[in-house]
């Protein structure tokens, strides 16, 4: 039996832009991929400032939003995978955001 291996390397993200409804990644191989922002509830619920505060991680293999505690891999974008966050987890996150917003308004 002959077995061949294929070296598959994923392109890295080079730059990211987030609009009101779309996440767009410019990749190192020249492709641009855009996905609906609705796939990522934390990004949808984030402010413009929070959405624009991202950094590349893993040498461009992923994107991290520190203000939103969100990480998205280039592999997931290319595969068309939406967020896998459970509804209970998202609900807890949204409640903690509301609590911190309320606390900051009281201070």
Wavefront OBJ file of the C-alpha trace (Angstrom):
o trace
v 0.000 0.000 0.000
v 1.301 3.431 -0.927
v 0.629 6.265 1.464
v 1.342 9.816 0.525
v 1.267 12.766 2.805
v 0.268 16.253 1.926
v 1.707 19.127 3.860
v -1.198 21.472 4.406
v -0.266 24.784 5.903
v -2.838 27.388 6.676
v -2.311 30.995 5.681
v -1.913 33.524 8.454
v -4.142 36.502 9.056
v -2.351 39.747 8.281
v -5.023 42.301 9.034
v -8.555 42.255 10.373
v -11.470 44.604 9.940
v -14.822 44.502 11.649
v -17.842 46.334 10.277
v -21.331 46.517 11.720
v -22.180 43.105 10.251
v -19.005 41.494 8.852
v -15.639 40.186 10.054
v -13.010 40.341 7.303
v -9.527 38.835 7.375
v -6.785 39.541 4.835
v -4.672 36.375 4.603
v -0.987 35.883 3.823
v -1.771 33.905 0.659
v -3.635 36.850 -0.873
v -7.142 35.702 -0.038
v -9.652 37.831 1.779
v -12.329 36.037 3.746
v -15.449 37.675 5.137
v -17.934 36.040 7.478
v -21.145 37.304 9.064
v -20.538 38.923 12.436
v -23.691 37.232 13.735
v -21.625 34.014 13.851
v -19.759 35.489 16.824
v -22.188 36.769 19.483
v -19.500 38.394 21.605
v -18.449 40.530 18.647
v -22.070 41.429 17.896
v -22.555 42.548 21.516
v -19.266 44.447 21.623
v -18.865 48.149 21.073
v -17.059 49.493 18.031
v -14.056 50.246 20.255
v -14.049 46.691 21.660
v -14.373 45.141 18.191
v -11.496 47.215 16.864
v -9.233 46.259 19.777
v -7.903 42.982 18.370
v -4.481 41.402 18.057
v -3.111 38.507 16.050
v -2.052 35.459 18.053
v -0.061 32.352 17.181
v 1.846 34.084 14.420
v -1.390 35.047 12.674
v -3.154 31.709 13.171
v -5.813 33.412 15.274
v -7.350 36.690 16.361
v -7.890 37.730 19.979
v -10.216 40.432 21.307
v -9.086 41.086 24.906
v -12.059 43.298 25.816
v -14.510 40.626 24.667
v -12.538 37.530 25.728
v -12.975 36.160 22.189
v -10.548 34.092 20.130
v -11.181 33.019 16.530
v -8.808 30.880 14.483
v -8.086 31.363 10.787
v -8.840 27.663 10.391
v -12.368 28.228 11.753
v -12.925 31.160 9.411
v -11.789 29.116 6.400
v -13.937 26.158 7.463
v -17.009 28.365 7.904
v -17.388 27.476 11.590
v -19.408 29.841 13.713
v -18.794 30.302 17.433
v -19.235 27.132 19.434
v -20.067 28.998 22.635
v -23.035 27.534 24.485
v -26.085 29.652 25.234
v -25.588 29.352 29.021
v -21.984 30.573 28.667
v -23.025 33.512 26.487
v -25.810 34.382 28.921
v -23.353 34.439 31.865
v -20.968 36.631 29.856
v -23.743 39.086 28.932
v -24.906 39.245 32.567
v -21.369 39.973 33.769
v -21.107 42.787 31.187
v -24.370 44.299 32.413
v -23.203 44.073 36.021
v -19.878 45.762 35.264
v -21.648 48.472 33.209
v -24.038 49.119 36.103
v -21.180 49.224 38.621
v -19.189 51.687 36.506
v -22.235 53.964 36.162
v -22.750 53.985 39.949
v -19.103 54.891 40.639
l 1 2 3 4 5 6 7 8 9 10 11 12 13 14 15 16 17 18 19 20 21 22 23 24 25 26 27 28 29 30 31 32 33 34 35 36 37 38 39 40 41 42 43 44 45 46 47 48 49 50 51 52 53 54 55 56 57 58 59 60 61 62 63 64 65 66 67 68 69 70 71 72 73 74 75 76 77 78 79 80 81 82 83 84 85 86 87 88 89 90 91 92 93 94 95 96 97 98 99 100 101 102 103 104 105 106 107
